[in-house]
């Protein structure tokens, strides 16, 4: 699958503040509080001027890192000449990658407080250590760390490219769409909090669905009508949950006598009333 990347990467909140006055800029959230500004033709035109056409010096022909002077003109400068609010640990990087059919290249350059601090570096061979590949090296300078997902035995295979989440989208259009969807968030913390809440909501919904889903080929000691008559409930999700409970009991204990099933189901229903009460939800 082709992979294309042309973006500015840095702390999400820093990029959000530095692009506040740039109409075409969006900041897509990454992991580890980082963000990504996809470099579209429209963004380049806004920052570096419209294409000049015949002489081939339009924005799409500008070299790697050419947009940083434009980024630097957004904030004011201090008396020392550095950009107001920038600090050495608040670097940003311009990264590029282009792969088709397993072949391609990476390039990266890192800028610190008003000046280039590393690169540009380009690589199309990838024969050296993974941490020396251009994008990984740039990410390390930005403070990205391995996620540790592979364990100690896979430490040699840690890839900051994946750790920060650069595999989430495959092209500039995908990153731009992600950035647009995050425009509502004033900070990374706000965005992350909503993502965590949404993940929790999805997990609860999945668990609730599973709790009420009838298992195929597993008998229940009471049928749906008997459950409705016993509990005094109309058809609905709670009948499904009661049936699933009886099926789980069958799997745990084996076939149940009707009287035992009635007693166990009544006890289960009482526990559900307590769990679903407003005081428990508060």
C-alpha positions as CSV (number, residue, x, y, z in Angstrom):
1,X,0.0,0.0,0.0
2,X,1.4,3.4,-0.9
3,X,2.4,5.7,2.0
4,X,2.9,9.4,1.7
5,X,3.7,11.9,4.4
6,X,4.6,15.6,4.3
7,X,4.0,17.2,7.6
8,X,5.3,19.4,10.5
9,X,5.5,17.5,13.8
10,X,5.8,18.9,17.3
11,X,4.0,19.2,20.6
12,X,0.3,19.4,19.8
13,X,-0.4,22.5,21.9
14,X,2.6,24.3,20.5
15,X,1.5,23.6,16.9
16,X,-2.0,24.7,17.7
17,X,-0.8,28.0,19.1
18,X,1.7,28.6,16.3
19,X,-0.9,27.9,13.6
20,X,-3.8,29.9,15.2
21,X,-3.5,32.6,12.5
22,X,-3.0,30.3,9.6
23,X,-6.3,29.6,7.7
24,X,-5.2,26.4,6.0
25,X,-3.5,24.8,8.9
26,X,-5.0,21.9,10.9
27,X,-3.3,20.0,13.7
28,X,-3.9,16.2,13.8
29,X,-3.3,14.6,17.2
30,X,-0.6,11.9,17.6
31,X,0.4,9.9,20.6
32,X,2.7,11.2,23.5
33,X,1.1,14.7,23.3
34,X,2.4,15.3,19.8
35,X,0.6,16.8,16.8
36,X,1.0,16.9,13.1
37,X,0.3,19.6,10.6
38,X,-0.2,18.1,7.1
39,X,1.6,20.2,4.5
40,X,-1.0,20.6,1.8
41,X,-0.5,22.7,-1.4
42,X,-3.0,25.2,0.1
43,X,-1.0,25.6,3.3
44,X,2.2,26.1,1.4
45,X,0.6,28.7,-0.8
46,X,-0.7,30.6,2.2
47,X,2.7,30.5,3.9
48,X,5.2,30.9,1.1
49,X,3.2,32.5,-1.7
50,X,1.2,31.3,-4.7
51,X,2.8,29.2,-7.4
52,X,4.7,31.2,-9.9
53,X,3.9,28.8,-12.7
54,X,6.5,28.8,-15.5
55,X,9.7,29.1,-13.6
56,X,8.9,26.1,-11.4
57,X,9.5,27.9,-8.1
58,X,5.9,27.5,-6.7
59,X,5.3,26.2,-3.2
60,X,5.3,22.6,-4.3
61,X,8.9,23.0,-5.4
62,X,10.2,24.5,-2.2
63,X,12.9,22.5,-0.4
64,X,12.4,20.6,2.8
65,X,12.1,23.0,5.7
66,X,11.3,26.0,3.6
67,X,8.0,26.7,5.4
68,X,9.7,27.3,8.8
69,X,10.5,30.9,8.2
70,X,6.8,31.4,7.5
71,X,5.9,29.6,10.7
72,X,8.4,31.9,12.5
73,X,6.7,35.1,11.3
74,X,3.5,34.2,13.1
75,X,4.6,35.0,16.7
76,X,6.4,38.1,17.8
77,X,10.2,38.2,18.3
78,X,11.9,39.0,21.6
79,X,14.6,41.6,22.0
80,X,17.2,38.9,21.7
81,X,15.8,38.0,18.2
82,X,14.5,34.6,19.2
83,X,10.8,33.6,18.7
84,X,8.7,34.5,21.6
85,X,7.6,31.4,23.5
86,X,10.1,29.0,21.9
87,X,12.5,27.1,24.0
88,X,15.2,24.6,23.0
89,X,13.0,21.7,24.2
90,X,10.1,22.8,22.1
91,X,11.5,21.8,18.7
92,X,9.4,21.0,15.6
93,X,10.3,18.9,12.6
94,X,9.4,18.8,9.0
95,X,9.2,15.2,7.8
96,X,8.6,13.6,4.4
97,X,8.1,10.0,3.3
98,X,7.1,8.5,0.0
99,X,6.8,4.8,-0.4
100,X,5.3,2.8,-3.3
101,X,5.6,-1.0,-3.8
102,X,8.1,-1.3,-0.9
103,X,10.5,1.4,-2.3
104,X,10.8,5.0,-1.3
105,X,12.5,7.5,0.9
106,X,12.3,9.5,4.1
107,X,13.6,13.0,4.8
108,X,13.5,15.2,7.9
109,X,14.8,18.4,9.4
110,X,14.4,19.8,12.9
111,X,14.1,23.4,14.0
112,X,14.6,24.8,17.5
113,X,14.2,28.3,18.8
114,X,14.3,30.2,15.5
115,X,17.0,28.1,13.9
116,X,17.7,24.8,12.3
117,X,19.2,22.4,14.8
118,X,19.5,19.1,12.8
119,X,19.3,18.0,9.2
120,X,18.0,17.9,6.6
121,X,18.7,14.2,6.2
122,X,17.4,12.0,3.4
123,X,17.6,8.2,3.2
124,X,16.4,5.7,0.6
125,X,18.5,2.7,1.6
126,X,17.5,2.0,5.2
127,X,20.4,-0.3,5.8
128,X,21.5,1.4,9.0
129,X,20.0,1.1,12.5
130,X,16.3,1.9,12.7
131,X,16.9,4.8,15.2
132,X,19.1,6.5,12.6
133,X,16.4,6.6,9.9
134,X,15.5,10.3,9.3
135,X,12.0,10.4,10.7
136,X,13.0,8.3,13.8
137,X,16.0,10.4,14.4
138,X,13.9,13.6,14.2
139,X,11.2,12.2,16.5
140,X,13.9,11.3,19.1
141,X,15.0,14.9,19.1
142,X,11.4,16.0,19.7
143,X,11.3,13.8,22.8
144,X,9.3,10.8,21.4
145,X,10.1,7.6,23.2
146,X,9.5,3.9,22.4
147,X,6.1,2.7,23.6
148,X,7.5,-0.6,25.0
149,X,4.7,-2.6,23.3
150,X,7.1,-5.2,22.0
151,X,8.8,-6.0,25.3
152,X,12.5,-6.2,26.2
153,X,13.1,-8.9,23.7
154,X,12.0,-6.6,20.8
155,X,13.9,-3.5,22.0
156,X,16.0,-3.6,18.9
157,X,12.9,-3.3,16.8
158,X,11.3,-0.3,18.5
159,X,10.2,2.2,15.9
160,X,9.4,5.8,17.0
161,X,7.5,6.2,13.7
162,X,5.0,3.7,15.0
163,X,5.2,4.7,18.6
164,X,4.0,8.2,17.9
165,X,1.2,6.9,15.6
166,X,2.4,7.9,12.1
167,X,0.9,4.7,10.8
168,X,-2.6,5.8,11.5
169,X,-3.1,7.5,8.1
170,X,-1.6,6.7,4.7
171,X,-1.6,10.1,3.0
172,X,-2.0,13.9,3.4
173,X,-5.7,13.8,2.9
174,X,-6.2,11.4,5.7
175,X,-4.1,13.5,8.1
176,X,-6.0,16.6,7.0
177,X,-9.3,15.0,7.7
178,X,-8.1,13.9,11.2
179,X,-6.9,17.4,11.9
180,X,-10.3,18.8,10.9
181,X,-12.1,16.4,13.2
182,X,-9.9,17.6,16.2
183,X,-10.3,21.4,15.6
184,X,-12.8,21.6,18.4
185,X,-10.2,20.7,21.0
186,X,-8.4,23.7,22.6
187,X,-5.6,21.4,23.9
188,X,-4.2,17.9,23.7
189,X,-5.4,17.2,27.2
190,X,-9.0,18.1,26.1
191,X,-8.8,16.0,23.0
192,X,-7.2,13.0,24.9
193,X,-9.9,13.2,27.6
194,X,-12.7,13.0,25.1
195,X,-11.0,10.1,23.3
196,X,-10.6,8.2,26.6
197,X,-14.3,8.9,27.4
198,X,-15.4,7.7,24.0
199,X,-13.3,4.6,24.3
200,X,-14.9,3.9,27.7
201,X,-18.4,4.5,26.2
202,X,-17.7,2.1,23.4
203,X,-16.4,-0.5,25.8
204,X,-19.5,-0.2,28.0
205,X,-21.8,-0.5,25.0
206,X,-20.0,-3.6,23.7
207,X,-20.1,-5.1,27.1
208,X,-23.8,-4.4,27.4
209,X,-24.5,-5.8,24.0
210,X,-22.6,-8.9,24.9
211,X,-24.5,-9.2,28.2
212,X,-27.8,-9.2,26.4
213,X,-26.8,-11.3,23.3
214,X,-28.3,-14.8,23.3
215,X,-25.8,-17.5,22.8
216,X,-26.4,-19.9,19.9
217,X,-27.0,-23.5,20.7
218,X,-27.0,-23.0,24.4
219,X,-30.4,-23.8,26.1
220,X,-32.0,-21.6,28.8
221,X,-34.2,-23.2,31.5
222,X,-37.0,-20.7,30.8
223,X,-38.2,-19.3,27.5
224,X,-38.9,-15.7,26.8
225,X,-42.6,-15.7,27.7
226,X,-41.9,-17.5,31.0
227,X,-39.2,-14.8,31.8
228,X,-41.6,-12.0,31.0
229,X,-44.3,-13.5,33.2
230,X,-41.9,-14.1,36.1
231,X,-40.3,-10.7,36.0
232,X,-43.3,-8.7,34.9
233,X,-41.4,-7.1,32.0
234,X,-42.4,-6.4,28.4
235,X,-40.3,-7.7,25.5
236,X,-37.0,-5.8,25.3
237,X,-33.2,-5.8,26.1
238,X,-33.8,-6.9,29.8
239,X,-35.4,-10.2,28.6
240,X,-32.4,-10.8,26.4
241,X,-30.1,-10.2,29.4
242,X,-32.2,-12.5,31.6
243,X,-32.0,-15.2,28.9
244,X,-28.2,-14.8,28.6
245,X,-27.9,-15.1,32.4
246,X,-29.8,-18.4,32.3
247,X,-27.5,-19.6,29.5
248,X,-24.4,-18.6,31.4
249,X,-25.8,-20.6,34.4
250,X,-26.3,-23.6,32.1
251,X,-22.7,-23.4,31.0
252,X,-21.5,-23.1,34.6
253,X,-23.7,-25.6,36.3
254,X,-25.3,-27.8,33.7
255,X,-29.0,-28.2,33.1
256,X,-31.2,-26.4,35.7
257,X,-34.5,-27.6,37.1
258,X,-37.3,-25.1,36.5
259,X,-37.7,-24.3,40.2
260,X,-34.0,-23.6,40.6
261,X,-33.9,-21.5,37.5
262,X,-36.8,-19.4,38.8
263,X,-35.1,-18.8,42.1
264,X,-31.8,-17.9,40.5
265,X,-33.4,-15.6,38.0
266,X,-35.3,-13.7,40.7
267,X,-32.1,-13.2,42.7
268,X,-30.4,-11.9,39.5
269,X,-33.3,-9.5,38.8
270,X,-33.1,-8.1,42.3
271,X,-29.4,-7.4,41.8
272,X,-30.1,-5.7,38.5
273,X,-32.6,-3.3,40.3
274,X,-30.0,-2.3,42.8
275,X,-27.3,-1.9,40.2
276,X,-29.5,0.2,37.9
277,X,-30.9,2.5,40.8
278,X,-30.2,6.2,40.5
279,X,-28.2,6.3,43.7
280,X,-25.8,3.7,42.3
281,X,-25.4,5.6,39.1
282,X,-24.8,9.0,40.8
